[in-house]
């Protein structure tokens, strides 16, 4: 693949958003027709007199934007709430399509909350989930805080992790 064809293909970039502006940024990108993903999870918050379901950000101050390298500059110019793209080795960090699909599956179908670890994880076993809403997901098994969990690397952004029963995975 040539350098020009790579630059013209859309890729997932990580946009850095001003504080508390993530949902407004997502709405603005939708109006512009720019494909994006803002990972949110529903949580039930309880008070003494009521309960309320809230949409909470999985990764505050970040939004994933699917665009070409040329469109990235246009998005940055047209959306003032995005102040930069996450850098990696002097360029904008890119999340591979397969990693993005796995991460979306974890956020949207996983039973437990997704946590983000910015530290580098030690290489672990590649596994496939056998049971539950994440059946078929292929990712890396790591040890975090003495427990077991699944992990999906998101490039320079870090690693998304989720607690999962070790009996529900098999080595690939």
Phi and psi in degrees as a GROMACS rama.xvg file:
@    title "Ramachandran Plot"
@    xaxis  label "Phi"
@    yaxis  label "Psi"
@TYPE xy
-80.3641  164.129  UNK-2
-62.481  -38.933  UNK-3
-66.8221  -40.7259  UNK-4
-69.5144  -32.0639  UNK-5
-67.0624  -41.0928  UNK-6
-69.1853  -25.1839  UNK-7
-89.0803  -7.89191  UNK-8
-88.5937  137.43  UNK-9
-67.7499  141.08  UNK-10
-136.008  163.069  UNK-11
-87.311  121.063  UNK-12
-112.489  155.76  UNK-13
-105.217  110.173  UNK-14
-88.1853  136.063  UNK-15
-92.5386  121.532  UNK-16
-109.182  146.219  UNK-17
-61.3162  150.833  UNK-18
-53.661  132.259  UNK-19
62.9287  23.4313  UNK-20
-116.418  11.5526  UNK-21
-63.0033  -48.2214  UNK-22
-69.2831  -37.9419  UNK-23
-65.9315  -36.5774  UNK-24
-64.8712  -43.0828  UNK-25
-61.7438  -42.7406  UNK-26
-62.4232  -42.5179  UNK-27
-64.5465  -42.7517  UNK-28
-64.0925  -36.8279  UNK-29
-62.4204  -43.8989  UNK-30
-63.135  -32.4489  UNK-31
-79.4642  -11.4954  UNK-32
81.2621  22.8241  UNK-33
-95.5017  126.254  UNK-34
-69.9418  133.132  UNK-35
-150.954  169.039  UNK-36
-142.87  120.495  UNK-37
-110.367  104.64  UNK-38
-72.2838  117.044  UNK-39
-129.052  154.81  UNK-40
-130.699  149.872  UNK-41
-89.5179  131.992  UNK-42
-130.442  143.172  UNK-43
-95.2319  119.095  UNK-44
-102.648  134.334  UNK-45
-115.947  134.66  UNK-46
-119.043  175.031  UNK-47
-64.2642  -27.0731  UNK-48
-112.43  -5.50485  UNK-49
-165.051  169.692  UNK-50
-126.058  150.133  UNK-51
-145.784  136.983  UNK-52
-90.4475  122.866  UNK-53
-116.949  148.292  UNK-54
-94.093  115.207  UNK-55
-108.971  142.086  UNK-56
-71.2192  136.655  UNK-57
-77.1425  -41.2752  UNK-58
-129.595  92.4321  UNK-59
-59.1176  144.489  UNK-60
72.5526  13.4495  UNK-61
-133.293  146.887  UNK-62
-140.843  142.246  UNK-63
-93.6947  131.078  UNK-64
-123.735  127.81  UNK-65
-101.92  106.351  UNK-66
-157.407  172.357  UNK-67
-80.6413  167.075  UNK-68
-61.7613  -38.535  UNK-69
-67.4865  -39.1142  UNK-70
-70.4268  -22.7352  UNK-71
-58.8466  -43.6139  UNK-72
-65.1271  -37.7922  UNK-73
-64.7011  -42.9437  UNK-74
-61.6645  -42.8141  UNK-75
-63.1381  -38.6577  UNK-76
-73.3228  -34.8976  UNK-77
-87.8172  -19.1716  UNK-78
-119.583  98.2478  UNK-79
-67.9758  -17.1181  UNK-80
-73.3138  -20.8037  UNK-81
-91.435  115.464  UNK-82
-97.6349  -14.8241  UNK-83
-173.05  172.046  UNK-84
-105.422  142.269  UNK-85
-57.1509  124.076  UNK-86
-85.9699  153.583  UNK-87
-151.983  117.524  UNK-88
55.0487  41.3514  UNK-89
80.8215  -1.58794  UNK-90
-126.154  171.721  UNK-91
-69.6143  133.571  UNK-92
-66.4793  139.713  UNK-93
-119.737  135.312  UNK-94
-103.993  124.785  UNK-95
-63.3177  151.076  UNK-96
-56.6951  -42.65  UNK-97
-64.3424  -38.8787  UNK-98
-66.9567  -38.5482  UNK-99
-65.6294  -41.8535  UNK-100
-61.9012  -43.0098  UNK-101
-64.9016  -42.9309  UNK-102
-62.9461  -45.3552  UNK-103
-60.0406  -40.8708  UNK-104
-63.0489  -41.8834  UNK-105
-61.2297  -45.8215  UNK-106
-68.4083  -45.5823  UNK-107
-84.1996  -28.7301  UNK-108
-116.728  -10.3949  UNK-109
-72.0318  148.619  UNK-110
-83.5591  -25.6086  UNK-111
-114.291  162.062  UNK-112
-62.7355  146.809  UNK-113
-88.8921  133.388  UNK-114
-114.822  149.221  UNK-115
-109.457  127.98  UNK-116
-113.49  119.698  UNK-117
-85.0025  -14.594  UNK-118
-73.6333  155.895  UNK-119
-73.5825  134.032  UNK-120
-92.7735  147.222  UNK-121
-69.4261  143.324  UNK-122
-56.6246  133.099  UNK-123
-126.191  -169.349  UNK-124
-77.7812  140.767  UNK-125
-79.749  132.117  UNK-126
-133.331  161.544  UNK-127
-121.949  133.77  UNK-128
-77.5579  132.089  UNK-129
-99.4707  -22.4796  UNK-130
-143.088  152.859  UNK-131
94.5683  -171.883  UNK-132
-68.4755  -15.9208  UNK-133
-99.9817  18.2481  UNK-134
-51.7246  129.644  UNK-135
94.5805  -14.8614  UNK-136
-65.2409  130.554  UNK-137
-109.242  127.866  UNK-138
-159.834  -164.017  UNK-139
-108.231  138.506  UNK-140
-97.1087  129.177  UNK-141
-134.932  164.729  UNK-142
-103.245  121.003  UNK-143
-127.951  122.262  UNK-144
57.1537  33.674  UNK-145
84.265  -10.3965  UNK-146
-107.715  178.643  UNK-147
-105.106  148.063  UNK-148
-159.918  165.3  UNK-149
-91.112  152.286  UNK-150
-138.609  140.487  UNK-151
-125.091  119.736  UNK-152
-74.9029  136.445  UNK-153
-119.081  43.0611  UNK-154
61.8926  -133.739  UNK-155
-67.9632  -18.7976  UNK-156
-70.2932  -29.2693  UNK-157
128.841  -143.975  UNK-158
-136.39  130.373  UNK-159
-90.538  134.772  UNK-160
-128.289  157.273  UNK-161
-149.701  137.504  UNK-162
-70.6573  136.986  UNK-163
-152.562  141.465  UNK-164
-63.4046  128.912  UNK-165
-62.9681  -24.6638  UNK-166
-71.7445  -13.1003  UNK-167
-97.2391  12.0108  UNK-168
-126.378  155.813  UNK-169
-131.405  149.401  UNK-170
-71.0574  140.589  UNK-171
